[in-house]
Amino acid sequence: MTDAPDRAPESYGLPRSWSGLRGEGAAAPKPPSPREEADTEANETAPAVASPAPGAARIGRDSLRAGRDNNTFNFVEPPENFDQILRDLNGQRRYATDAESIERELALVVPPPQLEEHLGVLKEHGILVLCGEPRSGLSTAAKHRAVEFVRRRPMEIARVFADSVRDLERSVDDLEKPTLMLLDASVDRDLGRELVRRLPQIQASVQSQRSHLIIALGHEHFDPAAESVTGTAFRLRRPSGEAVLTRYLQGSDGATYLRPVLGHQGFRDELAKSWPPRIARLAEIIGSAGPGLSMGHLHERVRDGLSDWHRDLNERLGQRLDAASRALLMAAAVLETAPKESIVNAAKRFLELVEYEEEHRHLLNQPSLTAEFGQLTDVFDPSASVFRNPGYAEAVVSHVWKEYPNWRDHLKSWFLELLRFPKYLDDRSPGRAIVSFVSLASAVRDPGLITDSVSRHLAKDIGLGSQLLLQAALDANIGREIRRHLWDTAYAANVPVHKQLIVANVCGDPAYAERFPRNALYRLQHLAKCDDERVRQAILIGVSNVSLHYRPRILLIRFTDWLDPAGSSRLRELVPRMVKSVYGRDEYRLRLRRDPDALNTDPSGHVATFWQRLFTTTDPAAVRVAATTWLEAAADLDFDIGDAMADHLVSAAARDFRSTGQLAQTARVLLTRRPEGRLADLSTRIMINLLEYKEPTP
C-alpha cells in the first residue's frame, strides 16, 4: 500500500475457508451455521455499512467485494479455544499493566522512601492510605507494603476490588480471621471521594476484626484523607531513579549499557524526574536496542520511545502518508502481531468501507506483502508484525479516534466486522481486535462504545458479546461503568434471554469471579429469576467459579438467604444444584483441604442452619443429590474435617422427622453402592448418630 500498484485479487484469494487459512486448500461450501444465522438476525436492525457506489470499478479488492455481494462474504465459527486465545493475547500484550504477577512486580521493586514509617502506622492504626500521581507506581508500592507487612506479622493478604464503600464494608464484615486487605482505588475518583468521607468508620470496622487495610488513592485525595484520619495518609515519594534502572537492567540484554547510561547527563536528567513505571519502559527500550550504539544514538532512541507519539502521528497522518497507508497504519495498530496478510486485508476492507478507490494495476505490478508497508517501515517492522516503539499501537488508535471524528462511524463498523471472525483474518486476529477495541474505549473513557456495540450489534452473538463485556468490565478506566451496566441488566425485568445469558457468562467467568466475587454472586442471584436452562446452567458455572474466592461458611450463609421461603422459587430450586456444582469440584475440595478451619467447626450454627433449610424447602430428590456430593467431598478431605461435615448434616436433619428420613435414605443408598471405604465410614457414622435422636422412616 505504497505508491506502487495495488495487488490483484488472485494474490490474496478472498474469501477463504478455514482450511485454506491453514494451507490445506479450500473447503467445500457448507450450509449456514447457527452462528451465521444469528449474525443475519442480529444485523436486521443494524445500520447499513457504507458500500461502494454502483458501477464502481473493482480494483484490487474484487474478492472482498464480490464475496460480500454474493453472500459468501461471511463470518466463520470462532475456534473452540478462543477463550484461551484471548487470555494468551492479554498475557502477551507487551505494555499491559497487569500482565505480571505480584511476585514478578515486587522482584524489581526499589522500595520507595518511608517504608518503616508506613508499616508502623499500619500496625498502630490498622489503616494506611497511600496517595500518588498517575503512573507513579502507586499500585505496586501498595502491594510492596502489604507483602512486607505480612512478612513481619504473618497473616493472609486479601486483595479487595470494590465499586463502593458498601462493597468494602461487606468484605470487612465477612472476615473470619485477621487479614491484611489491599484496595487499589487509585484510578476511581468517585470511589476515592466516598472512601475518604468514610475513613473513620472503615478504620473502626477493620480494627474490630483485628485486621489491617492498605488503600491506594489518587494524589487529589491526600488532603481530605489526611484530615479524615490523622496520621494515616502519605504522599508516595519517588525512589532513586538510578537504583530503579539498575534493578531492571541487571542481568538483562541491556546490562552492558548500565554504566555509560548512568554517566550520561541526559539520562541522569531523565532518571531524576521519572517514576518507576517510566523507568521500566526506559529499561525495556535500552534492553531491545542491541549492542554497539553510542550514548547519543541510544539517548535519542529512548527519548523517542518515551514520547506519547501524538506529535509524530499528527505529522505522519496529516502530511506523510497516503490514504492506503493511513488505513494500513490503523490495521497494524489494531492487529499488531497478526500475520501481514491479515493486516493488509483488514486495511483494504477499511478502504472499501470508506469508499476509497485506488488506481487499477496489472497483476504483475502488484507489490509484495512487505512492500505494502513501505511508508510505515520506520515505525513498523513488517517481518515481525510489531511496532518498533513501545506504546505506538495504542497511541495510533486513540489519536485517530480523537483527531478524526468523521472517521468514527466507519471505524466502529470496521471494528465490529473484525470482531466477528471475517474469513479474511487468521483465527487469532478477532481476539486482538477485542483487546484493541477495549483499549480504545478505555483511552477515550467511553464505556458506551462497548455497551452500545454489544446491545445494538452483538446482543445475539453470545460468545463475542460476553468476551467484549468481560474485557471491558476488568478495565481500570471504564470497568466500573461496565459493571454497573451488568447490574442494570441483571436486575431489570423483561430482559431478553440472550442478554441475560451474556451477563451470566461475564459475571461467572473465572477472571471476573476472582476480582469481584461478591459483585458476581449478587448479579448471578438476580439472574436466577430466568427459567431458561442455558442461563441457569451459566449461573451454576459462575457460582462454582465464585466459590473459589468466597469463604466456605460465608457462601453457605448466602445460600441460606436464597432458600428463604418468601423469596424466589426459581432461586431455591437452583441451590441444591449449586451445592453439587461447588462441592463436586476438585479445586474447591483442595481449598477446603488447605483451610481446615473452614468447615470443621460451626460455632454460630450457620452450616447446620443451611442444611436444615435445604432439607425443608426444596425437592427431596435434589436435596439427596446435594447431600451425596457433600459427603463425597467430606470423604476426600482429612478425617477430622470429613467427620465434622458429616456431623453438620446430622445436626441439621435431627431437627425434624422429614429431614432425618432424607438423610438416612441418602446414607443407606451410599452404603449400598459403596459398602467399603471412607464414604461408607461416613455413611455409617451418620446412621449411628441419627439413632441417638429418633428412628428415621424408610
C-alpha positions as CSV (number, residue, x, y, z in Angstrom):
1,M,0.0,0.0,0.0
2,T,2.6,2.4,-1.2
3,D,2.8,4.4,-4.4
4,A,3.4,1.0,-6.0
5,P,0.4,-0.6,-7.8
6,D,-2.3,-2.3,-5.8
7,R,-2.3,-6.1,-5.6
8,A,-4.6,-8.2,-7.8
9,P,-7.3,-10.3,-6.2
10,E,-5.7,-13.5,-7.2
11,S,-2.7,-12.9,-5.0
12,Y,-4.7,-13.0,-1.8
13,G,-7.7,-15.1,-2.8
14,L,-10.6,-13.8,-0.7
15,P,-12.8,-15.1,0.8
16,R,-11.0,-18.2,2.1
17,S,-12.1,-21.2,4.1
18,W,-10.7,-22.0,7.5
19,S,-8.8,-24.9,5.9
20,G,-7.4,-22.5,3.4
21,L,-6.1,-20.4,6.3
22,R,-4.0,-23.4,7.4
23,G,-2.7,-24.2,3.9
24,E,-5.0,-27.2,3.4
25,G,-6.8,-26.0,0.4
26,A,-10.3,-24.6,0.0
27,A,-13.1,-26.3,1.9
28,A,-16.4,-27.3,0.2
29,P,-19.3,-24.9,0.7
30,K,-21.4,-25.7,3.8
31,P,-24.9,-24.6,5.0
32,P,-25.1,-21.6,7.2
33,S,-24.2,-22.4,10.8
34,P,-26.3,-21.3,13.7
35,R,-23.9,-18.6,14.4
36,E,-24.2,-17.3,10.8
37,E,-28.0,-17.3,11.1
38,A,-27.7,-15.4,14.3
39,D,-25.4,-12.9,12.6
40,T,-28.0,-12.4,9.9
41,E,-30.8,-11.9,12.5
42,A,-28.7,-9.6,14.6
43,N,-27.9,-7.4,11.5
44,E,-31.6,-6.9,10.7
45,T,-31.7,-3.8,12.9
46,A,-28.1,-2.7,12.5
47,P,-27.3,0.4,10.5
48,A,-26.2,-0.3,7.0
49,V,-22.5,-0.3,6.3
50,A,-21.3,2.1,3.7
51,S,-20.6,0.3,0.4
52,P,-19.1,1.4,-2.9
53,A,-21.2,3.3,-5.3
54,P,-23.0,1.3,-8.1
55,G,-20.8,0.7,-11.0
56,A,-17.6,1.5,-9.2
57,A,-14.6,-0.2,-10.7
58,R,-13.5,-3.3,-8.8
59,I,-9.8,-2.6,-8.3
60,G,-7.6,-4.8,-6.1
61,R,-10.4,-5.8,-3.8
62,D,-12.7,-7.8,-6.1
63,S,-12.8,-10.9,-4.0
64,L,-13.7,-9.0,-0.8
65,R,-16.5,-7.1,-2.6
66,A,-17.8,-9.9,-4.7
67,G,-17.8,-12.2,-1.8
68,R,-19.9,-9.8,0.2
69,D,-22.3,-9.2,-2.7
70,N,-23.0,-12.9,-3.4
71,N,-23.4,-13.7,0.4
72,T,-20.2,-15.7,0.7
73,F,-18.5,-12.8,2.4
74,N,-19.5,-14.2,5.8
75,F,-18.3,-14.9,9.3
76,V,-16.9,-18.2,10.4
77,E,-17.3,-20.0,13.7
78,P,-14.8,-19.0,16.3
79,P,-12.2,-21.7,17.1
80,E,-13.0,-23.9,20.1
81,N,-10.0,-22.5,22.0
82,F,-11.0,-18.8,21.5
83,D,-11.2,-18.1,25.3
84,Q,-7.6,-19.4,25.7
85,I,-6.5,-17.3,22.6
86,L,-7.9,-14.2,24.3
87,R,-6.2,-14.9,27.6
88,D,-2.9,-15.5,25.8
89,L,-3.2,-12.2,23.9
90,N,-3.9,-10.3,27.1
91,G,-0.9,-12.0,28.8
92,Q,1.3,-11.3,25.8
93,R,0.3,-7.7,25.4
94,R,3.6,-6.1,25.9
95,Y,2.6,-3.0,27.8
96,A,-0.4,-4.2,29.8
97,T,-0.3,-3.1,33.4
98,D,-1.5,-6.4,34.9
99,A,0.4,-8.9,32.7
100,E,2.8,-9.9,35.5
101,S,2.0,-11.4,38.9
102,I,2.6,-9.6,42.2
103,E,5.8,-11.7,42.7
104,R,7.2,-10.6,39.4
105,E,6.4,-6.9,40.1
106,L,7.9,-7.0,43.5
107,A,11.1,-8.7,42.4
108,L,12.0,-5.5,40.6
109,V,10.8,-3.0,43.2
110,V,13.1,-0.5,44.7
111,P,11.2,0.4,47.9
112,P,10.0,4.0,48.0
113,P,11.1,6.0,51.0
114,Q,9.3,5.8,54.4
115,L,8.8,2.1,54.4
116,E,9.3,1.7,58.2
117,E,7.1,4.7,58.9
118,H,4.3,3.3,56.8
119,L,4.5,-0.1,58.3
120,G,4.5,1.4,61.8
121,V,1.4,3.4,61.1
122,L,-0.3,0.3,59.6
123,K,0.4,-1.7,62.7
124,E,-0.7,1.1,65.1
125,H,-3.8,2.4,63.3
126,G,-4.9,-0.6,61.3
127,I,-5.1,1.5,58.1
128,L,-2.6,3.1,55.7
129,V,-3.6,5.4,52.8
130,L,-1.0,5.9,50.1
131,C,-1.7,8.8,47.6
132,G,0.2,9.2,44.3
133,E,0.3,10.7,40.8
134,P,-0.9,8.6,37.8
135,R,1.8,6.3,36.5
136,S,3.9,6.7,39.6
137,G,4.0,3.0,40.6
138,L,1.5,3.6,43.4
139,S,-0.3,0.3,42.9
140,T,3.0,-1.7,43.1
141,A,4.1,0.3,46.1
142,A,0.9,-0.6,47.9
143,K,1.5,-4.3,47.1
144,H,5.0,-4.0,48.3
145,R,3.9,-2.5,51.6
146,A,1.4,-5.3,52.0
147,V,4.0,-8.1,51.4
148,E,6.5,-6.5,53.7
149,F,3.9,-6.2,56.5
150,V,2.8,-9.9,56.4
151,R,6.5,-11.0,56.3
152,R,6.8,-9.5,59.8
153,R,3.3,-10.2,61.0
154,P,2.1,-13.4,59.3
155,M,-1.5,-13.2,58.1
156,E,-3.5,-13.7,55.0
157,I,-3.4,-11.0,52.2
158,A,-6.8,-10.3,50.6
159,R,-7.0,-8.0,47.5
160,V,-10.3,-6.2,47.5
161,F,-12.0,-5.0,44.3
162,A,-14.8,-2.7,45.3
163,D,-17.2,-0.4,43.4
164,S,-18.5,1.3,46.5
165,V,-17.7,1.7,50.2
166,R,-20.5,-0.7,50.9
167,D,-18.7,-3.4,49.0
168,L,-15.6,-2.8,51.1
169,E,-17.6,-2.8,54.4
170,R,-19.2,-6.1,53.4
171,S,-15.8,-7.6,52.7
172,V,-14.6,-6.5,56.2
173,D,-17.7,-7.9,57.8
174,D,-17.1,-11.3,56.2
175,L,-13.6,-11.7,57.6
176,E,-13.2,-14.8,59.8
177,K,-9.6,-14.3,60.9
178,P,-7.0,-11.4,61.0
179,T,-6.3,-10.3,57.4
180,L,-4.4,-7.6,55.6
181,M,-6.8,-6.2,53.0
182,L,-5.4,-4.3,50.0
183,L,-7.7,-1.9,48.0
184,D,-6.4,-0.1,44.9
185,A,-8.8,2.8,44.1
186,S,-6.1,5.0,42.5
187,V,-8.0,5.4,39.2
188,D,-11.5,5.6,40.6
189,R,-12.1,9.2,41.7
190,D,-15.7,8.7,42.7
191,L,-14.8,5.8,44.9
192,G,-11.9,7.7,46.3
193,R,-14.1,10.6,47.5
194,E,-16.5,8.1,49.0
195,L,-13.7,6.3,50.8
196,V,-12.2,9.4,52.2
197,R,-15.5,10.5,53.7
198,R,-16.0,7.1,55.4
199,L,-12.4,6.5,56.6
200,P,-13.1,6.8,60.3
201,Q,-15.9,4.2,60.1
202,I,-13.8,1.9,57.8
203,Q,-10.9,2.1,60.3
204,A,-13.2,1.2,63.2
205,S,-14.6,-1.8,61.3
206,V,-11.2,-3.1,60.3
207,Q,-9.8,-2.8,63.8
208,S,-12.9,-4.6,65.3
209,Q,-11.9,-7.6,63.1
210,R,-8.3,-7.4,64.3
211,S,-7.3,-6.8,60.7
212,H,-5.5,-4.1,58.6
213,L,-6.2,-2.2,55.4
214,I,-4.0,-0.5,52.8
215,I,-5.7,1.9,50.4
216,A,-4.1,3.4,47.3
217,L,-5.8,6.7,46.2
218,G,-5.1,9.3,43.6
219,H,-3.0,12.3,44.6
220,E,-6.0,14.6,44.7
221,H,-7.4,12.8,47.8
222,F,-4.4,13.3,50.0
223,D,-5.5,16.5,51.9
224,P,-9.1,15.2,52.7
225,A,-7.7,11.8,53.7
226,A,-5.1,13.4,56.0
227,E,-7.9,15.4,57.7
228,S,-10.3,12.4,57.9
229,V,-8.0,10.1,59.9
230,T,-4.9,11.9,61.2
231,G,-1.5,10.4,60.7
232,T,-2.6,7.6,58.3
233,A,-2.3,9.2,54.9
234,F,1.0,9.7,53.0
235,R,2.1,11.0,49.6
236,L,4.1,8.5,47.7
237,R,7.7,9.6,47.4
238,R,10.0,8.9,44.4
239,P,12.7,6.2,44.8
240,S,16.2,6.7,43.4
241,G,15.9,6.6,39.6
242,E,19.5,5.2,39.3
243,A,18.6,2.4,41.7
244,V,15.4,1.5,39.8
245,L,17.2,1.4,36.4
246,T,20.0,-0.7,37.9
247,R,17.4,-3.2,39.2
248,Y,15.7,-3.5,35.8
249,L,18.9,-3.7,33.7
250,Q,21.0,-6.1,35.8
251,G,21.0,-9.5,34.1
252,S,19.2,-8.2,31.0
253,D,20.3,-7.7,27.5
254,G,20.9,-4.0,28.2
255,A,23.2,-4.6,31.2
256,T,26.3,-3.6,29.2
257,Y,24.8,-0.1,28.8
258,L,24.2,0.4,32.5
259,R,27.5,2.1,33.5
260,P,27.7,4.5,30.5
261,V,23.9,5.4,30.8
262,L,24.4,6.3,34.5
263,G,27.3,8.6,33.5
264,H,25.4,10.3,30.7
265,Q,23.9,13.7,31.7
266,G,20.8,13.4,29.5
267,F,20.0,10.0,31.1
268,R,20.6,11.4,34.6
269,D,18.2,14.2,34.0
270,E,15.6,11.8,32.7
271,L,16.0,9.5,35.7
272,A,15.8,12.4,38.2
273,K,12.2,13.2,37.0
274,S,10.9,9.7,36.2
275,W,8.8,7.4,38.3
276,P,9.4,3.6,38.3
277,P,6.9,2.7,35.5
278,R,8.6,5.2,33.1
279,I,12.0,3.9,34.1
280,A,10.8,0.3,33.4
281,R,9.8,1.4,29.9
282,L,13.1,3.2,29.5
283,A,14.9,0.0,30.6
284,E,12.9,-2.1,28.1
285,I,14.0,0.2,25.2
286,I,17.6,0.0,26.3
287,G,17.4,-3.8,26.5
288,S,16.0,-4.1,23.0
289,A,18.4,-1.6,21.4
290,G,21.1,-4.1,20.5
291,P,24.8,-3.7,21.1
292,G,27.2,-1.0,19.8
293,L,25.1,2.2,20.0
294,S,26.7,5.4,21.0
295,M,25.2,7.2,24.0
296,G,23.9,9.9,21.7
297,H,22.0,7.4,19.5
298,L,20.8,5.4,22.5
299,H,19.5,8.6,24.2
300,E,17.7,9.7,21.1
301,R,16.1,6.2,20.7
302,V,15.0,6.3,24.4
303,R,13.6,9.8,24.0
304,D,11.5,8.7,21.0
305,G,10.4,5.6,22.8
306,L,9.2,7.6,25.8
307,S,7.2,10.0,23.6
308,D,3.4,9.9,23.7
309,W,3.6,9.9,19.9
310,H,0.9,12.4,19.2
311,R,3.2,15.0,17.6
312,D,4.6,12.3,15.3
313,L,1.1,11.0,14.5
314,N,-0.2,14.5,13.7
315,E,2.6,14.9,11.2
316,R,2.5,11.4,9.8
317,L,-1.2,11.2,9.3
318,G,-1.6,14.8,8.2
319,Q,1.3,15.0,5.7
320,R,3.4,11.9,5.1
321,L,1.0,9.1,4.5
322,D,-1.3,8.4,1.5
323,A,-4.8,7.2,2.1
324,A,-3.9,3.5,1.7
325,S,-1.0,3.8,4.2
326,R,-3.3,5.5,6.7
327,A,-5.6,2.6,6.6
328,L,-2.7,0.2,6.9
329,L,-1.4,2.1,9.9
330,M,-4.8,1.7,11.6
331,A,-5.0,-2.0,10.8
332,A,-1.4,-2.6,12.1
333,A,-2.3,-0.8,15.3
334,V,-5.4,-2.9,15.9
335,L,-4.0,-6.2,14.8
336,E,-0.4,-5.9,15.9
337,T,1.5,-9.2,15.9
338,A,-1.1,-10.7,13.4
339,P,0.2,-12.1,10.1
340,K,1.0,-9.4,7.5
341,E,-1.7,-10.8,5.2
342,S,-4.4,-10.3,7.8
343,I,-3.3,-6.7,8.4
344,V,-3.3,-5.9,4.7
345,N,-6.7,-7.5,4.2
346,A,-8.2,-5.6,7.1
347,A,-6.7,-2.3,5.7
348,K,-8.2,-3.0,2.3
349,R,-11.6,-3.7,3.9
350,F,-11.4,-0.3,5.7
351,L,-10.7,1.4,2.4
352,E,-13.8,-0.3,1.0
353,L,-16.0,0.8,3.9
354,V,-15.0,4.5,3.3
355,E,-15.5,4.0,-0.5
356,Y,-11.9,4.8,-1.3
357,E,-10.9,3.7,-4.8
358,E,-7.3,3.1,-6.0
359,E,-5.9,3.1,-9.5
360,H,-6.1,-0.3,-11.1
361,R,-2.7,-2.0,-11.6
362,H,-1.8,-5.1,-13.5
363,L,-1.3,-8.3,-11.6
364,L,2.5,-8.3,-12.3
365,N,2.8,-4.8,-11.0
366,Q,1.3,-5.6,-7.6
367,P,3.6,-5.1,-4.5
368,S,4.6,-7.8,-2.2
369,L,3.1,-8.0,1.3
370,T,6.2,-6.4,2.8
371,A,6.3,-3.7,0.2
372,E,2.7,-2.7,1.2
373,F,4.2,-1.3,4.4
374,G,6.7,0.9,2.5
375,Q,5.6,4.2,4.1
376,L,5.5,2.7,7.6
377,T,8.8,0.8,7.9
378,D,10.3,3.5,10.1
379,V,7.7,2.8,12.8
380,F,6.5,-0.7,11.9
381,D,8.5,-3.9,11.3
382,P,6.6,-6.0,8.8
383,S,8.8,-9.0,9.3
384,A,7.8,-9.3,13.0
385,S,4.5,-7.6,12.6
386,V,5.2,-5.2,15.5
387,F,5.7,-1.5,16.0
388,R,9.3,-0.5,16.7
389,N,8.5,1.6,19.7
390,P,6.5,0.7,22.9
391,G,3.0,2.3,23.1
392,Y,2.8,3.3,19.5
393,A,-0.1,1.0,18.6
394,E,-2.2,2.2,21.4
395,A,-1.4,5.8,20.5
396,V,-2.5,5.3,16.9
397,V,-6.0,4.1,17.6
398,S,-6.9,6.7,20.3
399,H,-5.3,9.5,18.3
400,V,-7.3,8.7,15.2
401,W,-10.5,8.5,17.2
402,K,-9.9,11.9,18.8
403,E,-8.5,13.8,15.9
404,Y,-10.6,12.4,13.0
405,P,-14.2,12.4,14.3
406,N,-15.6,12.0,10.8
407,W,-13.9,8.5,10.7
408,R,-15.7,7.2,13.8
409,D,-18.8,5.7,12.3
410,H,-16.7,3.8,9.7
411,L,-14.1,2.8,12.3
412,K,-16.8,1.4,14.6
413,S,-18.4,-0.6,11.7
414,W,-14.9,-1.9,10.8
415,F,-14.2,-2.9,14.4
416,L,-17.5,-4.7,14.6
417,E,-16.7,-6.6,11.5
418,L,-13.2,-7.5,12.7
419,L,-14.6,-8.8,15.9
420,R,-17.0,-11.3,14.2
421,F,-14.4,-13.6,12.6
422,P,-14.5,-12.5,9.0
423,K,-13.0,-15.1,6.8
424,Y,-10.2,-12.8,5.6
425,L,-8.4,-12.8,9.1
426,D,-6.4,-15.5,10.8
427,D,-8.0,-17.2,13.8
428,R,-6.3,-15.0,16.4
429,S,-6.9,-11.6,14.9
430,P,-10.5,-11.2,16.3
431,G,-9.0,-11.7,19.8
432,R,-6.6,-8.9,19.0
433,A,-9.4,-6.7,17.8
434,I,-11.3,-7.2,21.1
435,V,-8.2,-6.2,23.1
436,S,-7.7,-3.1,20.8
437,F,-11.4,-2.1,20.9
438,V,-11.5,-2.2,24.7
439,S,-8.2,-0.3,24.8
440,L,-9.7,2.4,22.6
441,A,-12.8,2.7,24.8
442,S,-10.5,2.9,27.8
443,A,-8.2,5.5,26.3
444,V,-11.1,7.8,25.3
445,R,-13.0,6.8,28.5
446,D,-16.2,5.9,26.7
447,P,-17.8,2.8,28.1
448,G,-20.7,3.4,25.7
449,L,-18.5,2.2,22.9
450,I,-18.7,-1.3,24.4
451,T,-22.2,-1.4,25.8
452,D,-23.8,0.1,22.7
453,S,-21.9,-2.2,20.4
454,V,-23.0,-5.3,22.4
455,S,-26.6,-4.1,22.8
456,R,-27.2,-3.0,19.3
457,H,-25.0,-5.2,17.1
458,L,-23.7,-8.2,19.1
459,A,-26.6,-9.0,21.5
460,K,-27.4,-12.3,19.9
461,D,-23.7,-13.2,19.5
462,I,-23.5,-14.6,23.0
463,G,-19.8,-15.6,22.9
464,L,-18.5,-12.4,21.4
465,G,-20.7,-10.1,23.4
466,S,-19.6,-11.9,26.6
467,Q,-15.9,-11.6,25.8
468,L,-16.1,-8.0,24.9
469,L,-18.1,-7.0,28.0
470,L,-15.7,-9.1,30.2
471,Q,-12.6,-7.4,28.9
472,A,-14.2,-4.0,29.4
473,A,-15.5,-4.9,32.9
474,L,-12.0,-5.6,34.0
475,D,-10.6,-2.4,32.6
476,A,-9.3,0.2,35.1
477,N,-10.8,3.2,33.3
478,I,-14.2,2.0,32.2
479,G,-14.7,-1.1,34.3
480,R,-16.9,0.5,36.9
481,E,-19.4,1.8,34.4
482,I,-19.5,-1.6,32.6
483,R,-20.1,-3.4,35.9
484,R,-22.9,-1.0,36.6
485,H,-24.4,-1.9,33.2
486,L,-24.2,-5.6,34.1
487,W,-26.1,-4.8,37.3
488,D,-28.8,-2.9,35.5
489,T,-29.3,-5.8,33.0
490,A,-29.3,-8.5,35.7
491,Y,-31.8,-6.6,37.9
492,A,-34.2,-5.3,35.3
493,A,-37.4,-7.1,34.4
494,N,-38.3,-8.5,30.9
495,V,-34.7,-8.6,29.7
496,P,-34.3,-10.8,26.7
497,V,-32.8,-14.2,27.4
498,H,-29.7,-13.7,25.2
499,K,-28.8,-10.6,27.2
500,Q,-29.2,-12.4,30.5
501,L,-27.0,-15.2,29.2
502,I,-24.3,-12.7,28.3
503,V,-24.4,-11.2,31.8
504,A,-24.3,-14.7,33.4
505,N,-21.3,-15.6,31.2
506,V,-19.4,-12.4,32.1
507,C,-20.1,-12.5,35.9
508,G,-19.4,-16.2,36.1
509,D,-16.1,-16.0,34.2
510,P,-13.1,-17.1,36.3
511,A,-11.3,-13.7,35.8
512,Y,-14.4,-11.7,36.9
513,A,-15.2,-14.1,39.7
514,E,-11.7,-13.8,41.1
515,R,-11.7,-10.0,41.1
516,F,-15.3,-9.3,42.0
517,P,-16.7,-12.4,43.8
518,R,-19.3,-10.6,45.8
519,N,-20.4,-8.5,42.8
520,A,-20.6,-11.6,40.7
521,L,-22.6,-13.5,43.2
522,Y,-25.3,-10.8,43.6
523,R,-25.7,-10.5,39.8
524,L,-26.0,-14.2,39.4
525,Q,-28.6,-14.3,42.2
526,H,-30.7,-11.8,40.3
527,L,-30.4,-13.7,37.1
528,A,-31.8,-16.8,38.7
529,K,-35.3,-15.5,38.1
530,C,-34.9,-16.6,34.5
531,D,-36.3,-20.1,33.7
532,D,-34.2,-20.6,30.6
533,E,-31.9,-23.6,31.2
534,R,-29.0,-22.1,29.3
535,V,-29.0,-19.1,31.7
536,R,-29.4,-21.4,34.7
537,Q,-26.5,-23.6,33.6
538,A,-24.3,-20.5,33.2
539,I,-25.3,-19.4,36.7
540,L,-24.2,-22.8,38.1
541,I,-20.8,-22.5,36.4
542,G,-20.5,-18.9,37.6
543,V,-21.3,-19.8,41.2
544,S,-18.8,-22.6,41.0
545,N,-16.1,-20.2,39.9
546,V,-17.1,-17.6,42.6
547,S,-16.8,-20.3,45.3
548,L,-13.1,-20.5,44.8
549,H,-12.8,-16.9,46.1
550,Y,-15.5,-16.9,48.8
551,R,-15.1,-18.2,52.3
552,P,-16.9,-21.5,52.5
553,R,-19.0,-20.6,55.6
554,I,-20.0,-17.2,54.2
555,L,-21.0,-18.9,50.9
556,L,-23.3,-21.2,52.8
557,I,-24.8,-18.1,54.6
558,R,-25.6,-16.7,51.1
559,F,-27.2,-19.9,50.1
560,T,-29.3,-19.9,53.2
561,D,-30.6,-16.5,52.4
562,W,-31.5,-17.7,48.9
563,L,-33.6,-20.6,50.4
564,D,-35.9,-18.1,52.1
565,P,-39.5,-19.5,51.6
566,A,-40.6,-15.9,50.9
567,G,-38.0,-15.5,48.1
568,S,-37.8,-16.7,44.5
569,S,-38.8,-20.3,44.0
570,R,-36.6,-20.5,40.9
571,L,-33.6,-19.4,43.0
572,R,-34.4,-22.0,45.7
573,E,-34.6,-24.7,43.0
574,L,-31.0,-23.9,42.0
575,V,-29.4,-24.1,45.4
576,P,-29.1,-27.9,45.6
577,R,-27.6,-27.9,42.1
578,M,-25.2,-25.2,43.3
579,V,-24.0,-27.4,46.2
580,K,-23.4,-30.2,43.7
581,S,-21.5,-27.9,41.3
582,V,-19.3,-26.4,44.1
583,Y,-18.6,-29.4,46.3
584,G,-18.1,-31.7,43.4
585,R,-15.3,-29.5,42.1
586,D,-11.7,-30.7,42.7
587,E,-10.4,-27.2,43.1
588,Y,-12.9,-26.4,45.8
589,R,-12.1,-29.6,47.7
590,L,-8.4,-28.6,47.5
591,R,-9.3,-25.2,49.0
592,L,-11.1,-26.9,51.9
593,R,-8.1,-29.1,52.5
594,R,-5.8,-26.1,52.6
595,D,-8.2,-24.3,55.0
596,P,-9.0,-26.8,57.7
597,D,-10.8,-24.3,59.8
598,A,-13.4,-23.6,57.1
599,L,-16.0,-26.2,58.0
600,N,-14.6,-28.4,60.8
601,T,-16.4,-26.2,63.3
602,D,-19.8,-24.4,63.3
603,P,-19.8,-22.1,66.3
604,S,-22.7,-20.0,65.2
605,G,-24.6,-22.9,63.6
606,H,-24.5,-21.4,60.1
607,V,-23.7,-24.7,58.4
608,A,-26.4,-26.6,60.2
609,T,-28.9,-23.8,59.6
610,F,-28.2,-24.0,55.8
611,W,-28.8,-27.8,55.7
612,Q,-31.9,-27.6,57.9
613,R,-33.4,-25.0,55.5
614,L,-32.3,-27.0,52.4
615,F,-33.9,-30.2,53.8
616,T,-37.3,-28.4,54.5
617,T,-37.7,-26.0,51.5
618,T,-36.5,-27.9,48.3
619,D,-37.3,-31.0,46.4
620,P,-36.3,-34.2,48.4
621,A,-34.5,-35.8,45.4
622,A,-32.4,-32.7,44.7
623,V,-31.6,-32.5,48.4
624,R,-30.3,-36.1,48.5
625,V,-28.1,-35.4,45.4
626,A,-26.7,-32.3,47.2
627,A,-26.1,-34.3,50.4
628,T,-24.4,-37.1,48.4
629,T,-22.0,-34.6,46.9
630,W,-21.3,-33.0,50.3
631,L,-20.4,-36.4,51.7
632,E,-18.3,-37.3,48.7
633,A,-16.3,-34.1,49.3
634,A,-16.1,-35.0,53.0
635,A,-14.6,-38.4,52.2
636,D,-12.0,-36.7,50.0
637,L,-10.7,-34.5,52.9
638,D,-8.8,-35.1,56.1
639,F,-10.6,-37.3,58.6
640,D,-11.4,-34.6,61.2
641,I,-12.8,-32.3,58.5
642,G,-14.8,-35.1,56.9
643,D,-16.2,-36.2,60.2
644,A,-17.3,-32.6,61.0
645,M,-19.0,-32.2,57.7
646,A,-21.0,-35.5,58.3
647,D,-21.9,-34.3,61.8
648,H,-23.2,-31.0,60.4
649,L,-25.7,-32.9,58.3
650,V,-26.9,-34.9,61.4
651,S,-27.3,-31.8,63.4
652,A,-29.4,-30.2,60.7
653,A,-31.5,-33.3,59.9
654,A,-32.2,-34.2,63.6
655,R,-34.4,-31.1,63.9
656,D,-37.4,-32.7,62.2
657,F,-38.6,-36.1,61.1
658,R,-38.7,-35.5,57.4
659,S,-35.1,-34.3,57.3
660,T,-34.0,-37.3,59.3
661,G,-35.6,-39.6,56.8
662,Q,-34.0,-37.9,53.8
663,L,-30.5,-38.0,55.3
664,A,-31.0,-41.7,56.4
665,Q,-32.1,-42.6,52.9
666,T,-29.0,-40.8,51.4
667,A,-26.7,-42.7,53.8
668,R,-28.4,-46.1,53.0
669,V,-28.0,-45.6,49.3
670,L,-24.3,-44.7,49.6
671,L,-23.7,-47.8,51.8
672,T,-25.4,-50.0,49.2
673,R,-23.4,-48.5,46.4
674,R,-20.1,-48.4,48.2
675,P,-20.1,-50.7,51.2
676,E,-16.4,-50.1,51.9
677,G,-14.0,-47.1,52.1
678,R,-14.1,-43.7,53.6
679,L,-17.5,-42.8,52.2
680,A,-19.0,-45.9,53.7
681,D,-17.5,-45.0,57.1
682,L,-19.1,-41.5,56.9
683,S,-22.4,-43.0,56.0
684,T,-22.3,-45.5,58.9
685,R,-21.3,-42.6,61.2
686,I,-24.4,-40.7,60.1
687,M,-26.7,-43.7,60.6
688,I,-25.4,-44.3,64.1
689,N,-25.6,-40.7,65.1
690,L,-29.2,-40.4,63.8
691,L,-30.3,-43.3,66.0
692,E,-29.4,-41.1,69.0
693,Y,-32.1,-38.6,68.1
694,K,-35.0,-40.6,66.6
695,E,-35.7,-43.6,64.4
696,P,-36.0,-42.4,60.8
697,T,-38.6,-43.7,58.4
698,P,-37.6,-45.7,55.4
